Amino acid sequence: MDAALDESAIRLPFDNSYARLPARFFAPVLPGPVAAPRLVKLNQVLALELGLDPAVLASPAGVEVLAGNRIAEGSEPIALAYAGHQFGGFSPQLGDGRAILLGEVIDRAGRRRDIQLKGSGRTPFSRGGDGRAGLGPVLREYIVSEAMAALGVPTTRSLAAITTGEPVIRETVLPGAILTRVASSHIRVGTFQYFAARGDVEALRALADHVIARHYPEAAAAAQPYRVLFEQVAARQAELVAKWLLVGFIHGVMNTDNCGIAGETIDYGPCAFLDTYHPGTVFSSIDRQGRYAYGNQPGMAGWNMARLAETLLPLFDANSDVALAQANESMAGFGDRFLGALVAGQRRKLGLLTARDGDDELAQALLDAMAEGNADFTLTFRRLCDAVVDPAAAAGVRALFENPAALDLWLPRWRQRLAAEPGEGEARRPVMQTANPAFIPRNHRVEAALSAAAEGNFAPFEELVAVLARPYDDQPAHAHYADPPRPEQRVTRTFCGT
């Protein structure tokens, strides 16, 4: 399509299934227009994956659509209703307070994908907020969500970031921005809680049927489809959180309204990645009790799944005692599913291609040594990729530890376990490298890119995005992006964008 075509030619191939659900599921709302939209970043690869023309999206008319100033043909803008437990306290009505779902498209692989604007103005769920977003949080989500995708972690994606030409007032005055987010869906645990809190079993059934048709079609033929639905959602969450831990990711705000039913990481607010390893690490400025600390995330995911199970009890069985027994039985498998996914990933990180008893304890012993020695999480595992080939390379691992005594006890155990594996280190090293990234969104690098962007310099943002698109590759020209922060560069707090 010719990008020079006039605005009337902006048509996106929407097929909006959620907008066909009952009216109480959402509120129709138009994005609020902005003064001077300017495209900062367009994810051309993702646009093509979605079956969209990047040239059209980057055209003046396309930018107007991404800014919410113009509604593309086929779009049915809505704000979704949901509730949620926020840091353990239940809010019966939250909803999209600064996000508007433009519609759904079927991508080139036949998958249904939401296209949503974040920071697009007030909705009926804004609860007194302005519905807008600052440039920093928008670019943070772009950087981290695209990095997570490159790391192989299921995630929402970022299609575009624009500046609005208008200020946003938070603690200070910030440049305004809008993110175009892509997701398998924006249905959350909190969506089910919204209807459960109202005793609306009819809506719960309609929502569950929609989720089954959209995300878990194999459940439809089961004797107990809603129980199978729950078990499959819980399995995806268990595997997702295992992937978080394997790359050192801390979500920071694992509320039930931030827990996606499709099994994708959603809502990158005060998120961060570990530098020095410690299971109690917290970055989020709003997580004052450490509820969502790195090591607490598996338990919190299980807690969220228990809240989902509560909403589905009326669909499990008309007899509440029978329904509760079924829910407890289904919940019992969550921990095993998580541990299985975690240990399988840890084996890959350690170069172990077969499974043996004691592998979980071996991995935990390394983590304990890292915590004792204040070692960098990402670099420790990446340098083990060299040590698997050359024992002398273990010096590079030791150099990361303030006190390497525990590591020195661990290394011979690891080598003994490797000796029981088939193949040589040279063959094992590339496999390990596909499980141990060299590059993650280091918090200090992200903050530096955001600070530069706030001053109008987007070059650091562009370079960081490019480096993080290839996290498992050696990139000699950008090797410094793998370096942990110096003491004066350390980021100890990250902040929510609302």
MOLINMO-V496485 format. One record per residue. N is the residue number from 1. PHI is phi in radians with two decimals (NA if undefined). OMEGA is omega as a letter, one per 30 degrees, with the letter a starting at -180 (999 if undefined). NEAR is the number of other ideal C-beta (glycine too) atoms within 8 Angstrom. Layout:
# MOLINMO-V496485
N,PHI,OMEGA,NEAR ; N,PHI,OMEGA,NEAR
This chain:
# MOLINMO-V496485
1,NA,a,7 ; 2,-1.37,a,5 ; 3,-1.16,a,10 ; 4,-1.46,l,4 ; 5,-1.09,a,9 ; 6,-1.28,a,5 ; 7,-1.08,a,7 ; 8,-1.14,a,4 ; 9,-1.52,a,9 ; 10,-1.34,l,13 ; 11,-2.25,l,7 ; 12,-2.00,a,14 ; 13,-1.38,a,9 ; 14,-1.31,l,12 ; 15,-2.50,a,9 ; 16,-1.71,a,11 ; 17,-1.28,a,10 ; 18,-1.16,l,15 ; 19,-1.19,l,9 ; 20,-1.60,l,5 ; 21,-1.30,a,10 ; 22,-0.96,a,6 ; 23,-1.05,a,4 ; 24,-1.33,l,6 ; 25,-1.41,a,10 ; 26,-2.86,l,12 ; 27,-2.18,l,10 ; 28,-1.12,a,6 ; 29,-2.77,l,10 ; 30,-1.67,l,7 ; 31,-1.04,l,13 ; 32,-1.41,a,9 ; 33,-1.13,l,7 ; 34,-2.11,a,13 ; 35,-1.30,a,7 ; 36,-2.57,a,8 ; 37,-1.17,l,15 ; 38,-2.41,a,8 ; 39,-1.28,l,11 ; 40,-1.66,a,11 ; 41,-2.66,l,12 ; 42,-2.07,l,10 ; 43,-1.48,a,11 ; 44,-1.15,l,7 ; 45,-1.09,l,6 ; 46,-1.16,l,11 ; 47,-1.00,l,13 ; 48,-1.12,l,10 ; 49,-1.05,l,9 ; 50,-1.42,a,13 ; 51,1.41,l,9 ; 52,-1.85,a,11 ; 53,-1.57,a,8 ; 54,-1.03,a,10 ; 55,-1.12,l,9 ; 56,-1.20,l,14 ; 57,-1.09,a,15 ; 58,-1.47,l,10 ; 59,-1.24,l,11 ; 60,-0.93,l,5 ; 61,-1.19,l,13 ; 62,-1.13,l,12 ; 63,-1.10,l,14 ; 64,-1.07,l,12 ; 65,-1.18,a,14 ; 66,-1.16,l,14 ; 67,-1.54,a,14 ; 68,1.48,l,15 ; 69,-1.32,a,9 ; 70,-2.47,l,10 ; 71,-1.76,l,9 ; 72,-1.20,l,11 ; 73,-1.06,a,7 ; 74,1.66,l,10 ; 75,-1.31,l,11 ; 76,-2.27,a,10 ; 77,-1.12,l,12 ; 78,-2.50,l,12 ; 79,-1.87,a,15 ; 80,-1.45,l,14 ; 81,-1.54,l,12 ; 82,-2.83,l,13 ; 83,-1.98,l,14 ; 84,2.89,l,15 ; 85,-1.48,l,14 ; 86,-1.98,a,10 ; 87,0.92,l,9 ; 88,1.60,l,5 ; 89,-1.71,a,6 ; 90,-1.55,l,9 ; 91,-2.00,a,10 ; 92,-1.24,l,8 ; 93,-2.47,l,8 ; 94,-2.07,l,12 ; 95,1.51,a,13 ; 96,-1.26,a,12 ; 97,-1.54,l,14 ; 98,-2.55,a,16 ; 99,-2.36,l,15 ; 100,-2.35,l,16 ; 101,-1.40,l,15 ; 102,-1.29,a,13 ; 103,2.75,a,15 ; 104,-2.15,l,12 ; 105,-2.21,l,14 ; 106,-1.75,a,10 ; 107,-1.36,a,11 ; 108,-1.15,l,7 ; 109,-1.62,l,5 ; 110,1.45,a,5 ; 111,-1.64,l,7 ; 112,-1.40,a,12 ; 113,-2.34,l,12 ; 114,-1.33,l,14 ; 115,-2.13,a,14 ; 116,-2.25,l,13 ; 117,-1.74,l,14 ; 118,-1.92,a,13 ; 119,1.59,a,15 ; 120,-1.72,l,12 ; 121,1.98,a,12 ; 122,-1.17,l,9 ; 123,-2.33,l,15 ; 124,-1.07,a,7 ; 125,-1.83,a,12 ; 126,-1.28,l,11 ; 127,0.92,l,6 ; 128,1.52,l,3 ; 129,-1.37,a,9 ; 130,-1.55,l,9 ; 131,1.28,a,12 ; 132,-1.89,l,11 ; 133,-2.32,l,14 ; 134,-1.48,a,13 ; 135,-1.06,a,14 ; 136,-1.02,l,11 ; 137,-1.06,l,12 ; 138,-1.15,a,16 ; 139,-1.23,l,15 ; 140,-1.05,l,13 ; 141,-1.12,l,14 ; 142,-1.06,a,13 ; 143,-1.06,a,15 ; 144,-1.30,a,12 ; 145,-1.14,l,15 ; 146,-1.24,l,14 ; 147,-1.14,l,13 ; 148,-1.08,l,11 ; 149,-1.07,l,10 ; 150,-1.19,l,10 ; 151,-1.33,l,10 ; 152,1.56,l,5 ; 153,-1.69,l,12 ; 154,-0.97,a,9 ; 155,-2.79,l,10 ; 156,-1.14,a,11 ; 157,-2.13,l,12 ; 158,-2.02,a,16 ; 159,-1.57,a,13 ; 160,-2.79,l,13 ; 161,-2.27,l,14 ; 162,-2.28,l,14 ; 163,-1.67,a,12 ; 164,-1.72,a,15 ; 165,1.36,a,9 ; 166,-2.24,l,9 ; 167,-1.41,l,7 ; 168,-2.13,a,12 ; 169,-1.71,l,6 ; 170,-2.17,l,6 ; 171,-1.15,l,2 ; 172,-2.33,l,4 ; 173,-1.50,a,5 ; 174,-2.12,l,12 ; 175,-1.19,a,10 ; 176,-1.40,a,16 ; 177,-2.70,l,16 ; 178,-2.33,l,18 ; 179,-1.84,l,14 ; 180,-1.68,a,14 ; 181,-1.86,l,16 ; 182,-2.06,a,13 ; 183,-2.53,l,14 ; 184,-1.07,l,10 ; 185,-2.97,l,13 ; 186,-1.89,l,12 ; 187,-1.37,a,12 ; 188,-2.18,l,15 ; 189,-0.96,l,15 ; 190,-1.09,l,15 ; 191,-1.15,l,14 ; 192,-1.14,a,15 ; 193,-1.13,a,17 ; 194,-1.02,a,14 ; 195,-1.40,l,13 ; 196,-1.09,l,11 ; 197,-1.12,l,9 ; 198,-1.73,a,8 ; 199,1.14,a,5 ; 200,-1.63,a,9 ; 201,-1.18,l,9 ; 202,-1.06,l,6 ; 203,-1.19,l,12 ; 204,-1.03,a,15 ; 205,-1.16,l,9 ; 206,-1.11,l,10 ; 207,-1.15,l,14 ; 208,-1.08,l,13 ; 209,-1.12,l,8 ; 210,-1.11,a,12 ; 211,-1.14,l,14 ; 212,-1.06,a,13 ; 213,-1.11,a,7 ; 214,-1.51,a,9 ; 215,-2.05,a,9 ; 216,-2.34,a,11 ; 217,-1.06,l,7 ; 218,-1.14,l,8 ; 219,-1.23,a,12 ; 220,-1.06,a,8 ; 221,-1.55,a,5 ; 222,-1.32,l,9 ; 223,-1.13,l,3 ; 224,-2.17,a,8 ; 225,-1.05,a,11 ; 226,-1.32,l,11 ; 227,-1.22,l,12 ; 228,-1.10,l,12 ; 229,-0.97,a,14 ; 230,-1.03,a,14 ; 231,-1.10,a,10 ; 232,-1.31,l,11 ; 233,-1.07,a,14 ; 234,-1.10,l,15 ; 235,-1.11,l,10 ; 236,-1.14,l,11 ; 237,-1.14,l,14 ; 238,-1.04,a,15 ; 239,-1.22,l,12 ; 240,-1.11,a,14 ; 241,-1.17,l,12 ; 242,-1.04,l,13 ; 243,-1.11,l,13 ; 244,-1.01,a,13 ; 245,-1.12,a,12 ; 246,-1.22,l,11 ; 247,-1.92,l,12 ; 248,1.37,a,12 ; 249,-1.59,l,13 ; 250,-2.12,a,17 ; 251,-1.16,l,11 ; 252,1.64,a,14 ; 253,-2.64,a,14 ; 254,-1.43,l,12 ; 255,-1.20,a,11 ; 256,-1.16,l,14 ; 257,-1.38,l,14 ; 258,-1.94,a,13 ; 259,-2.01,a,15 ; 260,-1.39,a,15 ; 261,-1.19,a,13 ; 262,-1.36,l,11 ; 263,1.49,l,10 ; 264,-1.84,l,11 ; 265,-1.17,a,14 ; 266,-2.41,l,11 ; 267,1.23,a,5 ; 268,-1.60,l,8 ; 269,-1.56,a,13 ; 270,-1.49,a,14 ; 271,-1.32,l,14 ; 272,-2.90,l,12 ; 273,-1.99,l,12 ; 274,-1.07,l,13 ; 275,-1.72,l,11 ; 276,-1.14,a,10 ; 277,-1.41,l,14 ; 278,-2.77,a,9 ; 279,-1.14,a,9 ; 280,-1.56,a,8 ; 281,-1.12,l,12 ; 282,-2.30,l,11 ; 283,-1.94,a,14 ; 284,-1.04,a,16 ; 285,-1.20,a,9 ; 286,-1.70,l,9 ; 287,-1.70,a,14 ; 288,-1.28,a,4 ; 289,-1.76,a,5 ; 290,1.26,a,9 ; 291,-0.98,a,10 ; 292,-1.91,l,14 ; 293,-1.01,a,13 ; 294,-0.82,a,13 ; 295,-1.33,l,8 ; 296,-1.52,a,10 ; 297,-1.09,l,15 ; 298,-1.06,l,14 ; 299,-1.11,l,7 ; 300,-1.22,l,11 ; 301,-1.12,l,16 ; 302,-1.10,l,12 ; 303,-1.05,l,8 ; 304,-1.08,l,14 ; 305,-1.17,l,15 ; 306,-1.11,l,9 ; 307,-1.17,l,12 ; 308,-1.12,l,15 ; 309,-1.02,l,12 ; 310,-1.02,a,9 ; 311,-1.20,a,12 ; 312,-1.60,a,16 ; 313,-0.94,l,12 ; 314,-1.11,l,8 ; 315,-1.57,l,9 ; 316,-1.21,a,12 ; 317,-2.86,l,8 ; 318,-1.18,l,4 ; 319,-1.49,a,6 ; 320,-1.11,l,7 ; 321,-1.18,l,6 ; 322,-1.12,a,9 ; 323,-1.07,a,13 ; 324,-1.15,l,9 ; 325,-1.11,l,8 ; 326,-1.15,l,12 ; 327,-1.10,l,14 ; 328,-1.10,l,8 ; 329,-1.13,l,7 ; 330,-1.21,l,12 ; 331,-1.15,a,12 ; 332,-1.08,a,7 ; 333,-1.47,a,10 ; 334,-1.10,a,13 ; 335,-1.08,l,10 ; 336,-1.15,l,7 ; 337,-1.11,l,12 ; 338,-1.10,a,15 ; 339,-1.10,l,9 ; 340,-1.06,l,8 ; 341,-1.18,a,12 ; 342,-1.14,a,12 ; 343,-1.17,l,11 ; 344,-1.06,l,9 ; 345,-1.20,l,12 ; 346,-1.12,l,12 ; 347,-1.03,l,12 ; 348,-1.07,a,12 ; 349,-1.13,a,13 ; 350,-1.67,l,14 ; 351,1.40,a,15 ; 352,-1.73,a,12 ; 353,-1.69,l,9 ; 354,-2.12,a,7 ; 355,-1.77,l,6 ; 356,-2.42,l,8 ; 357,-1.01,l,3 ; 358,1.65,a,7 ; 359,-1.13,l,14 ; 360,-1.13,l,9 ; 361,-1.22,l,7 ; 362,-1.09,l,13 ; 363,-1.13,a,13 ; 364,-1.16,l,8 ; 365,-1.11,l,11 ; 366,-1.15,l,13 ; 367,-1.07,l,10 ; 368,-1.09,l,9 ; 369,-1.14,l,14 ; 370,-1.13,l,14 ; 371,-1.12,l,10 ; 372,-1.17,a,8 ; 373,-1.69,a,14 ; 374,0.92,a,11 ; 375,-1.56,l,14 ; 376,-1.24,a,10 ; 377,-1.10,a,12 ; 378,-1.17,a,16 ; 379,-1.21,l,11 ; 380,-1.03,a,14 ; 381,-1.21,l,11 ; 382,-1.12,a,12 ; 383,-1.27,l,12 ; 384,-1.12,l,14 ; 385,-1.09,l,13 ; 386,-1.37,a,10 ; 387,-1.19,l,13 ; 388,-1.21,l,11 ; 389,-1.63,a,10 ; 390,-2.20,a,7 ; 391,-0.95,l,6 ; 392,-1.15,a,5 ; 393,-1.22,l,11 ; 394,-1.08,l,9 ; 395,-1.05,l,7 ; 396,-1.18,l,10 ; 397,-1.26,a,14 ; 398,-1.02,a,10 ; 399,-1.13,l,6 ; 400,-1.44,a,11 ; 401,-1.77,l,13 ; 402,-1.13,l,5 ; 403,-2.29,a,8 ; 404,-1.53,a,8 ; 405,-1.03,a,7 ; 406,-1.18,l,12 ; 407,-1.11,a,15 ; 408,-1.08,l,8 ; 409,-1.32,a,9 ; 410,-1.37,a,12 ; 411,-0.97,l,11 ; 412,-1.09,l,7 ; 413,-1.10,l,10 ; 414,-1.09,a,11 ; 415,-1.15,l,9 ; 416,-1.13,l,8 ; 417,-1.19,l,14 ; 418,-1.09,a,12 ; 419,-1.11,l,6 ; 420,-1.50,a,7 ; 421,-1.60,l,11 ; 422,-1.29,l,4 ; 423,1.50,a,6 ; 424,-1.78,a,5 ; 425,-1.05,a,10 ; 426,-1.06,l,6 ; 427,-1.36,a,8 ; 428,-1.39,a,15 ; 429,-1.00,a,13 ; 430,-1.11,l,7 ; 431,-1.16,l,11 ; 432,-1.07,a,15 ; 433,-1.15,l,11 ; 434,-1.35,l,8 ; 435,-1.88,a,10 ; 436,-2.19,a,13 ; 437,-1.14,l,10 ; 438,-1.49,a,12 ; 439,-2.19,l,11 ; 440,-2.22,l,12 ; 441,-1.27,l,11 ; 442,-0.95,a,12 ; 443,-1.02,a,14 ; 444,-1.24,l,10 ; 445,-1.23,l,10 ; 446,-1.08,a,14 ; 447,-1.10,l,9 ; 448,-1.12,l,9 ; 449,-1.14,l,13 ; 450,-1.20,l,13 ; 451,-1.11,l,8 ; 452,-1.13,a,12 ; 453,-1.11,l,15 ; 454,-1.09,l,10 ; 455,-1.64,l,6 ; 456,1.62,a,5 ; 457,-1.83,a,7 ; 458,-1.70,a,10 ; 459,-1.07,l,7 ; 460,-1.07,l,11 ; 461,-1.07,a,14 ; 462,-1.07,a,9 ; 463,-1.18,l,9 ; 464,-1.10,l,14 ; 465,-1.04,a,12 ; 466,-1.15,l,7 ; 467,-1.12,a,11 ; 468,-1.27,l,14 ; 469,-1.23,l,9 ; 470,-2.27,a,9 ; 471,-1.21,a,12 ; 472,-1.69,a,8 ; 473,-1.61,l,6 ; 474,-1.21,l,4 ; 475,-2.23,a,11 ; 476,-0.94,a,5 ; 477,-1.20,a,4 ; 478,-2.13,a,9 ; 479,-1.00,a,8 ; 480,-1.14,l,5 ; 481,-1.21,l,11 ; 482,-1.50,a,9 ; 483,-1.23,l,7 ; 484,-1.20,a,7 ; 485,-1.24,l,11 ; 486,-1.23,a,5 ; 487,-0.88,a,5 ; 488,-1.32,l,4 ; 489,-1.70,a,7 ; 490,-1.09,l,10 ; 491,-1.78,a,12 ; 492,-1.88,l,4 ; 493,-2.41,l,8 ; 494,-2.11,a,11 ; 495,-2.20,l,8 ; 496,-1.28,a,10 ; 497,-1.36,a,11 ; 498,-1.38,999,6
